[in-house]
Amino acid sequence: MSSLIALVTGGGVRLGAAVCESLAGAGWDILVHYHRSGPQAEELAQRLCEKHGVRVETIEADLKQESSARELAGEIERKWGRLDGLVNNAGMLASTPVDEAGRGKWDDIMALNLRAPWLLSMAMRKLLLKSASGAVVNITDIIRTWPDHDAYVVSKSALEALTRQLAVEFAPEIRVNAVAPGTIMFPESYSAQKRQRIIDRIPMRRTGSGRDIGETVRFLLEGPDFITGQVIAVDGGRGLNNIF
């Protein structure tokens, strides 16, 4: 097996699907992880196989369960033998108003957005060490504060810290970086007026695309191999607006 192999969590829809598309287009074989998006993941896998001639398989797991990472690693080792790239994309976005949110929702967000990337990185380490250039890419966020979304913001901020920590722990054999998307895909609930207000704050005066994220992930997976512990903001300059 000569192709590079990547596991993309939450790979069946939205940004995860865009990452799979970019990697498959570059000749990577893909493991598309999903939990509740089985039909979309299967359709994506078939399309990428036919379009790019690469091997694409789907794999189901509830990453909020602590045992999932270990079970996934075992299955990948049996069927594929190694791993070249791990993309921790699966995440949960939900509001947690300070006077309403219970521990259950907090725990679910933290389990999927933070604990799962840690457990997966640790579980896949042995497989990544079999690669000539194993790498991990975490998907974080440019948002630093967001009313009523405490758990989400904390989990993504902590994931950046985990990225830097694992970059030190896994060096020199495995690189660990992150991509922080800005405004890429609006929630369907956003009105046209709200969308325009956000776009007006972006120096590039437009939203980004899934391809922007996919190509940045690919860049970090493929090299240069002297980049580790970094977080690349793909936000059209939105994070700079506090200095305008």
N, C-alpha and C positions, 0 to 999 in steps of 0.2 A: 504494500500500500504506500504509494509515493505522494499522494495529495496531502495537503495540510488539512487538519481536522479541527473543527470548532464546535463547541457546545454553546448555544445561545438560549438563555433562559427567557421565557415569555416570548419566544421567537415566532409565534404564529400570527401575531397581529401588530399593528401600529409600528412603533419604532423597532421592535424586535424583528418584524418581518422585513423592514428596510435594511437592517443589519445583515440578515440572512441573504437578501438579494445582492448586496454589495460583495459579500464574501463569496457567494456562489459564482458571481460574475467574474471573480478573480481566480476561480478554479479551486476554491476550498470545498471540501466535503463538510456537510453540516448535520449536526444533531439539533433538531428543532424541539426544544422543550415546550410543553404546554401543561396547563391544568384544566381550565374550563373551555379552552378554545380548540377542541379537537378537530372539528370540521375545517376550520380555517387553517390549522397547521397542516392537515393532510392535503388540502388543496394547494397550499404553498409548496409543500415538499414535491408534489407531483409536477407542478409548474416549473420549479427550479431544475428538477432532474431533466425535464424535456428541453428546457431553454438553454441550459448551460452544460449538460452532459456530465454533471457531477453526482456524487452519491449523497442523497439527502434522506434522512430517516427522522421520524417523530418519536418522542419519548415523553410519557406522561408522569407527572409527580406533583404532589402538593408540597411545595417547598416550605410551608409553615411547619411541617412535621420534621422534627429533628433527624429522624432516620432517613429522610429522603436523599440527602447528600451522599451518605455512605452507600445507599442502594444504587443510586445513579452511577457512582464511581465504579462499583462492581460490575454493573451491566456494560458500561463503556469498555472496561478492561477486557471483559469476555468477548465482546463483539468487535472492538476496534483496536485494542491493544495499546493505544496511546492517545494523547490529546495535545494539540498544539496551541489552542486558544480557548479560553473560557471567557464568555461575555455574560456578566451578571446584569441582565436587563430587567428581569421580572420584578415588578413592584406594585405597590398598592397606594392609590391616591384617594384619600377620604378625609372629610372634614372632622375635626375633633374640637368643637367649641369648648372653651375652658370650663364652662358651667354645665356642660351636658355630657361630655365624652366620658365613657366608662373605661375601666382597665381593659376590658375585652378587646375593644377596637384598638387601643394603644398597643396591646400585646400583639395583635395580628399585624399591624403596620410594622412594628419593630421586627417581628419574626421574619417577614418577607423582605423588607427593604434593607435590613442590616444583618440580622443573624444568618439568614440564608446565604448571602454572599460570603460571609466568613466561613460557614460550614462547608460550602461548596469549594471555596479556595483551598481549604485544608484537605478536604477529601480528594480533590483532583491533583494535589501537589505531586504525588508519585507519578501519575500519568503525564503531567506536564514536564517532569524531569526526564522523561524518555524522549522528549522532543529536542531538536537541536536549538530551538529558540522559543521555548514555552512562554506564554504571556497571558495575563489576566487584564481584562478591561471592565471596570465598573461603570454603570450609568448612574450619575448623580443628578444634580440640578443646580441652576444658577441662583435659585431663590434662597434668600437668607432669612427673611421673615415673611409670614403670610397669615393674616388674621384667620382664626378658626381652623388652622391646619398645623397645630403645634407638633403632633406626632410625625407627620410627614416631613416637616422641615428639620426636626431633630434627627430623624433617621437618615436623611440624605446628607446632612452635615457630618454626622458620625461616619457615614460611608466614605466620605472624603478622608477623614482621619484614618480609617481602616486602610484605605488605599496606600497612604504614605507609610503606615506601620508595616503592612505586608510587603511593600517594596523593599524595606530594610530586611525584614525577616526572610524573604525568599531570594534575595540577591546572593550570589551573582547569577544563578542559573535561570531564574524566572523573573521577568519584568512585570510590574503591576502599575497600571495607570487608570485614569478615569476620564470620561467624557461628560461634561455638564451641559445638557441641552438648554437652550433658551426657548423662545416661542417657536415651536415647530408645528404642533397640531392642537388647535383649540378644542376645548370641551364643547360638545354639541349644544350645551345649555347657554353658551355665551351669545349674547345678542350682537348684531352687526355693529352697534354703537360701542359696545364694550371691546370688541375685537379691534375696532379702529383706534380707540384710545390707547390700547396696548401697542399697536403698530406705530403710532405717533411717537412713542418713547424709544423706538429702536432706531439707532443711527442709519441702518441700512434701509429703513422704511418698508420693510416687508417681513414676512415670516420666513423661517427656514424650511427645509424639506427633510423627509426621512433619509434621502440620499446623503444629505450633509452629515448626518449622524453616522450612517453606515460607512461612508468613506473615511471619516475620522477614526472610527473603530478599526477599520482595516489598516489605516496608517499606523496605529499604535500596535496592532498585532504583528505586522510585517516588519516593523523597524522604522527608523534606525534603532539598533539594539543598545544605544547608550542613553535611551530615555526611559526613566522609571520614576515612580512616585509623583507623577505630574497629573494635573487636572486641566484638561483643555476645554475651555468654554466655547461652545458653538452657538452663539447667541446674537449675531449681527451687531455686536457692540452694546447690547442692552445693559450689560453689567457696568458699563462706563457712564451711564447717565447720571450717576451721583456726583460726577465731577463737572458736569456742564454748567 
